[in-house]
Amino acid sequence: MAKNTNKKAKPSSWDAPMTGAMKFFLAGGVAELYMLIIRNNYVEGSIMQRIHWYQTYLPILAGIGGGVLLLGAILTLLWRQDKKKRTTGLVVLGAGAAFALLSLIGIWNYDMVVPVTLLIPGVMVLGILWNLYDRECALALTILGVTLAALLVCRQRMDHLTYGTLLKVAVAVYIVVLAAVALLAKTGKLHRLIPARADLNPVYLACGLSVIALATLFFSATVAYYAMWVLAAVVFALVVYYTVKQL
């Protein structure tokens, strides 16, 4: 008997992760484009451009973002019984919140525009990793990524008269958090985040290397610099290994 060619093929198990990754890529790309526009016209623009953006454009864009956020919240409430429509409402809500927040960052602190511009691609990449990779690998890469960002910032600002003490406290708290993550993973308390049979060695490796690298900040900025490159090499190796494994 001939096979029914009209029967719909079952969706691949790879479809959902790819869809989620593409959503992160699209959202991150739009947000990064918006921040680049602000950076080029506000941070790197002429004095008159900066004044116009600060007094006129950014407040208007923040207000538009707030209006879109409110519209998304209303649509989400009205469509809460319909899953597809509710998702559309949440997308509108998220887009409005993002544009309002990014605009307010420019108004609130001029110096934060460039760091946020650099932060968005990192968040986008982590979102893609959480969709495509195993949870334990995604968690390990997230830990290493946050540690690299901390090393990059703290290595240059640890001796700052204003922010130095605050950064040291933040690093110490982060080290405690890493120890807690490793302990929770070992005792199985992260079962909602990581499958019970997952290989936890990448998580232990990421936590251990991060603690060692962060500890160097308290002793030598030069050693911290080399520790940063070692972590970058570990991240690259893990990405290559798990990419081949997933394929």
Residue pairs with C-beta under 8 A, 6 or more apart in sequence:
17 131
17 132
18 131
18 132
20 127
20 131
21 127
21 128
21 131
21 132
24 124
24 127
24 128
24 131
25 124
25 128
27 94
27 98
27 124
28 120
28 121
28 123
28 124
28 127
29 124
31 98
31 102
31 120
31 124
32 117
32 120
32 121
32 124
34 99
34 102
35 102
35 113
35 116
35 117
35 120
36 117
38 53
38 58
38 102
38 103
38 106
38 113
39 113
39 114
39 117
41 49
41 53
41 57
42 49
42 50
42 53
42 54
42 57
42 58
42 106
42 110
42 113
43 50
43 110
43 113
43 114
45 53
53 106
54 106
54 107
58 103
58 104
58 106
58 107
59 103
59 107
61 99
61 103
62 99
62 100
62 103
62 104
62 107
63 100
64 99
65 96
65 97
65 98
65 99
65 100
65 101
65 102
65 103
66 96
66 100
67 96
68 92
68 93
68 95
68 96
68 99
68 100
69 93
69 96
69 97
69 100
70 96
71 92
71 93
71 96
72 89
72 90
72 91
72 92
72 93
72 94
72 95
72 96
72 97
73 89
73 93
74 89
75 85
75 88
75 89
75 92
75 93
76 86
76 89
76 90
76 93
77 89
78 89
79 85
79 86
79 88
79 89
80 86
102 116
105 112
105 113
105 116
106 112
106 113
119 149
122 145
122 149
125 145
126 138
126 141
126 142
126 145
129 137
129 138
129 141
129 142
130 138
130 142
132 246
133 141
133 242
133 246
134 198
134 242
134 246
135 193
135 194
135 195
135 198
136 194
136 195
136 198
136 199
136 200
136 202
136 203
137 202
137 238
137 242
139 181
139 193
139 194
139 202
139 203
139 206
140 202
140 203
140 205
140 206
140 238
141 206
141 235
141 238
141 239
143 178
143 181
143 203
143 206
143 207
143 210
144 206
144 209
144 210
144 231
144 234
144 235
144 238
145 235
146 174
146 210
147 174
147 206
147 209
147 210
147 213
147 214
147 231
148 228
148 231
148 232
148 235
150 170
150 171
150 174
150 214
151 213
151 214
151 217
151 224
151 227
151 228
151 231
152 228
153 167
154 167
154 171
154 217
154 224
155 217
155 221
155 224
155 225
155 228
156 221
157 163
157 164
157 167
158 164
158 167
158 168
158 217
158 221
159 221
160 167
168 217
168 218
171 214
171 217
171 218
174 214
175 211
175 214
175 215
178 207
178 210
178 211
178 214
179 207
179 211
181 190
181 203
181 207
182 203
182 204
182 207
182 208
184 190
185 194
185 200
185 203
185 204
186 200
186 204
188 196
194 200
194 203
202 238
205 234
209 230
209 231
209 234
210 231
212 227
213 224
213 227
213 228
213 230
213 231
216 223
216 224
216 227
217 224
